[in-house]
Amino acid sequence: MIVRRTALMLLAALALAAPAAAAPKWVDTIAATPEGGIRIGNPAAKVKLVEFASYTCSHCKAFNAVGVPALKAKYIASGKVSLEQRSFVRNGPDFAASLLVGCLAPRPALGLAEALFAEQDKWIVPFTTIAPADSQAIAMLPPEKQPARIAELTGLDGWAAKRGLPLATGRACLADKAAQDRLLAIRADAVDRYKLAGTPHFVINGKTVAGVSDWASLEPLIQAALK
């Protein structure tokens, strides 16, 4: 009886000493979504925020620099808000950049997306200096071959290679017709379902947010959705 009591006491002591399960690190929880985006945070968050962004959009760059860090620190880390980022293709450079991002697994893809925004003023310059003859030659190519040629001509594929995406892999993704079709489908869905007219465009819990393009305007809407 004494032995049994001692064993039970030891088990109880071990149970008390066992470390508590670590809380989820929601800012490090990154996953692809069926809709073609990349989600950061708790998939069961009370507030599900979707951002449609263009890599050539200056307001999107500003939101990525100011809004995303604030979201992570104040709302995503607690598990109350998740952020899903989806590409919205506006032009040729967007198309090429989005295909390169989509070539990677969610975590490195997010890193490349952040680099595209942070260095937007640099990588976009060659697109503004394409010779008219080159532009005409690109326009004559089949649509599915244009992104790869644009990225090669401007050095965007090489830029991505320096940030972890092998050149051959990137070029294969740029020519991937299925990936191109997915991006065009995301664009069409954004316009049809959410009435997107410009970027960045936000959707909170499935409802489009009109006339908001910066963090100062978006945060009060997130706070209201959390109540």
Secondary structure as UniProt FT lines:
FT   HELIX           2..17
FT   HELIX           26..28
FT   STRAND          30..32
FT   TURN            34..35
FT   STRAND          38..40
FT   TURN            43..44
FT   STRAND          47..53
FT   TURN            55..56
FT   HELIX           58..71
FT   HELIX           72..76
FT   TURN            77..79
FT   STRAND          81..87
FT   HELIX           92..101
FT   TURN            102..103
FT   HELIX           106..118
FT   HELIX           120..123
FT   HELIX           125..129
FT   HELIX           132..140
FT   HELIX           143..145
FT   HELIX           146..154
FT   HELIX           156..161
FT   TURN            162..164
FT   HELIX           167..174
FT   HELIX           177..194
FT   STRAND          201..204
FT   TURN            205..206
FT   STRAND          207..209
FT   HELIX           215..226
//
